[in-house]
Amino acid sequence: MKSLLIPLVDWSNGIIMIAVFAFVVIALIAILVSLMNSGKPK
């Protein structure tokens, strides 16, 4: 059972993966907002 909890305690790789995922999500949201603002309706 403790072997399953080891990845939860190993933050060295988890924080990097979460930071990269958050950066990608923020970048995609920024691109969507810029496209919505640039494509103004008639």
C-alpha positions in Angstrom: 0.0 0.0 0.0 2.9 2.4 0.8 4.3 1.7 -2.7 1.2 3.4 -4.1 1.8 6.5 -2.0 5.4 7.1 -3.2 4.5 8.9 -6.4 2.2 11.3 -4.5 5.2 12.3 -2.3 7.7 12.6 -5.2 6.9 16.3 -6.0 10.1 16.8 -8.1 8.5 15.5 -11.3 4.9 16.2 -10.4 5.3 20.0 -10.0 7.1 20.2 -13.4 4.4 18.2 -15.1 1.7 20.4 -13.5 3.5 23.6 -14.4 3.9 22.5 -18.0 0.2 21.5 -18.2 -0.9 24.8 -16.7 1.3 26.8 -19.1 -0.2 25.0 -22.1 -3.7 25.5 -20.8 -3.1 29.2 -20.2 -1.5 29.6 -23.6 -4.5 27.9 -25.3 -6.9 30.2 -23.5 -4.9 33.3 -24.4 -4.9 32.2 -28.1 -8.7 31.6 -28.0 -9.4 35.0 -26.4 -7.1 36.8 -29.0 -8.9 35.0 -31.8 -12.4 35.9 -30.4 -11.3 39.5 -30.0 -9.8 39.7 -33.5 -12.8 38.1 -35.2 -15.3 40.8 -34.3 -18.9 40.1 -35.6 -20.3 42.4 -38.3 
